[in-house]
């Protein structure tokens, strides 16, 4: 952990802060400013809230917040939260980097910002943030040009990852989660893991899915698994084997879910299949 950093290089403001919030998890009031902001998380988990949209924040994520967009950050109380914050006007960017920033905005269809998950952050890009700590050791006349160079480098290195950037709307998210669940019914599905996969909070995930599909993720997965198991049992597979095959780690939980969904026990399905075969 490096020591705190707060400095200005011309019109560019750079800070590196580490803190452990207590009590309320919101670290700041909802605010906006007339410059761009890059917020890169070194350590900590939580949510970015930008113009009412939630983005899952974790180690290695980067949020590009546009001017005049209200935003704030929430992290769990007592958790260490370390981040770099860069604030700057578009005019400081060098060469083609300003137009690249513009194209990033166009790619996000007018959204409040661009979100970059950890896998979109290349080692070269992360090394630029490490070099920001050297700015304060430079003579005053060199700080601004060097910082403008680093900032422009960040923008250019982000460009190839723009497609991974931003939140999907609730309908699109609901459809994609539906597909994801169907492709992973036989695996261990954890709500937190699904939310991380789509880079949204689990609360936004659940709301979007229920709005799109009319039921909760838990109910949808349970019913799908039970009906899948029912087909397997009727095809000759044992109830216990079918339970584990469709993703139930506990047979008693499977039994209760099976009775609730089908109205009868797994054994009844076997007997029904045998009766139909005899006929």
PyMOL commands that set and color helices and strands:
alter all, ss='L'
color gray80, all
select helices_A, chain A and resi 90-92+97-107+118-120+123-137+140-164+170-183+191-198+202-213+217-234+239-245+251-262+266-278
alter helices_A, ss='H'
color red, helices_A
select strands_A, chain A and resi 5-9+12-20+36-43+46-50+53-57+62-65+71-75+80-88+113-116
alter strands_A, ss='S'
color yellow, strands_A
deselect
rebuild
show_as cartoon
